[in-house]
Amino acid sequence: MAKDEQDRSFSSLAIKIGIAGAIGLGAIASGLIISRKGRHLVKEAMEGRRRTRIEDRVLDALWGDPVLGRREIDVEEVGEGTVVLTGELRSEEERRRALALVGQVKGVSAAVDRFTVVATKRRRPRRAGKVRRQTRR
């Protein structure tokens, strides 16, 4: 009987460890999907792209920015410490901010700016339904 109890105890422990592992993995996965950096990281992994250490640092800096993290920006290291930046930005201010961030990244000695600035029109907020204006007569 002692062997039976020991087997049940071991099975119970294995189930608890399995459940805790699944919860932990789910927490990590949801954290990756929820955060902007995590979504970019998952996308990069799905594309199978391998990046250099400097490319990773530059992307981390850009993805960490609340505005630039929403833009499709690509980085390619073309020489030791030289990176080429491509993508669409919405203003010259975003361009300046991106270049300033990249200039602070350890290991980057030069950044080649191949950004395209495409201004977008501001959208009006949608209304829930048609609203009729009442005029006084």
TALINKA-V594592 format. One record per residue. N is the residue number from 1. RES is the residue in three letters. PSI is psi in whole degrees, -180 to 180 (NA if undefined). OMEGA is omega in whole degrees, 0 to 359 (999 if undefined). NEAR is the number of other C-alpha atoms within 10 Angstrom. Layout:
# TALINKA-V594592
[[N RES PSI OMEGA NEAR] [N RES PSI OMEGA NEAR]]
This chain:
# TALINKA-V594592
[[1 MET -31 180 6] [2 ALA -36 179 7] [3 LYS -40 178 8] [4 ASP -45 180 9] [5 GLU -39 180 10] [6 GLN -41 178 11] [7 ASP -44 178 12] [8 ARG -40 179 12] [9 SER -42 179 12] [10 PHE -43 179 12] [11 SER -43 179 12] [12 SER -42 178 12] [13 LEU -42 179 12] [14 ALA -40 178 12] [15 ILE -44 179 12] [16 LYS -43 179 12] [17 ILE -41 179 12] [18 GLY -43 179 12] [19 ILE -44 179 12] [20 ALA -40 178 12] [21 GLY -42 179 12] [22 ALA -41 178 12] [23 ILE -44 179 12] [24 GLY -44 179 12] [25 LEU -40 177 12] [26 GLY -39 179 12] [27 ALA -43 179 12] [28 ILE -47 181 13] [29 ALA -44 180 14] [30 SER -34 175 13] [31 GLY -39 178 14] [32 LEU -40 183 16] [33 ILE -33 182 16] [34 ILE -42 183 11] [35 SER 151 179 13] [36 ARG -45 179 17] [37 LYS -40 180 21] [38 GLY -42 179 17] [39 ARG -42 177 17] [40 HIS -43 181 19] [41 LEU -43 179 18] [42 VAL -43 179 15] [43 LYS -45 179 13] [44 GLU -43 180 13] [45 ALA -40 180 11] [46 MET -33 178 9] [47 GLU -14 179 9] [48 GLY 21 182 9] [49 ARG 132 176 8] [50 ARG 129 183 10] [51 ARG 155 175 14] [52 THR 167 180 11] [53 ARG -41 180 11] [54 ILE -41 177 20] [55 GLU -43 178 23] [56 ASP -44 180 15] [57 ARG -43 180 17] [58 VAL -47 180 27] [59 LEU -39 177 22] [60 ASP -42 179 17] [61 ALA -44 181 18] [62 LEU -44 181 24] [63 TRP -27 180 23] [64 GLY -14 179 15] [65 ASP 135 183 15] [66 PRO -27 180 10] [67 VAL -52 183 14] [68 LEU -26 178 18] [69 GLY -16 179 17] [70 ARG -7 183 15] [71 ARG 152 176 15] [72 GLU 97 182 12] [73 ILE 136 177 17] [74 ASP 148 181 17] [75 VAL 135 176 20] [76 GLU 126 176 19] [77 GLU 118 184 20] [78 VAL -12 178 11] [79 GLY 173 182 10] [80 GLU 107 179 11] [81 GLY -2 180 15] [82 THR 124 180 17] [83 VAL 147 175 22] [84 VAL 128 181 17] [85 LEU 126 178 20] [86 THR 157 178 16] [87 GLY 175 180 15] [88 GLU 127 175 17] [89 LEU 165 185 22] [90 ARG -5 180 17] [91 SER 164 175 14] [92 GLU -31 177 14] [93 GLU -41 177 11] [94 GLU -39 178 17] [95 ARG -48 180 19] [96 ARG -42 180 11] [97 ARG -42 179 16] [98 ALA -46 180 22] [99 LEU -37 178 17] [100 ALA -44 179 12] [101 LEU -45 181 14] [102 VAL -37 179 23] [103 GLY -21 179 15] [104 GLN -6 184 12] [105 VAL 131 179 17] [106 LYS 128 178 11] [107 GLY -14 180 16] [108 VAL 121 178 18] [109 SER -24 180 14] [110 ALA 144 177 16] [111 ALA 125 178 19] [112 VAL 119 184 15] [113 ASP 109 174 14] [114 ARG 30 178 13] [115 PHE 152 171 19] [116 THR 130 178 14] [117 VAL 120 181 15] [118 VAL 105 179 12] [119 ALA 137 178 11] [120 THR 149 177 9] [121 LYS 143 176 7] [122 ARG 136 179 6] [123 ARG 144 174 6] [124 ARG 144 177 6] [125 PRO 143 179 6] [126 ARG 146 175 6] [127 ARG 149 182 7] [128 ALA -35 180 6] [129 GLY 177 178 6] [130 LYS 133 177 6] [131 VAL 123 179 7] [132 ARG 135 175 6] [133 ARG 133 177 6] [134 GLN 130 178 6] [135 THR 144 178 5] [136 ARG 139 180 4] [137 ARG NA 999 3]]
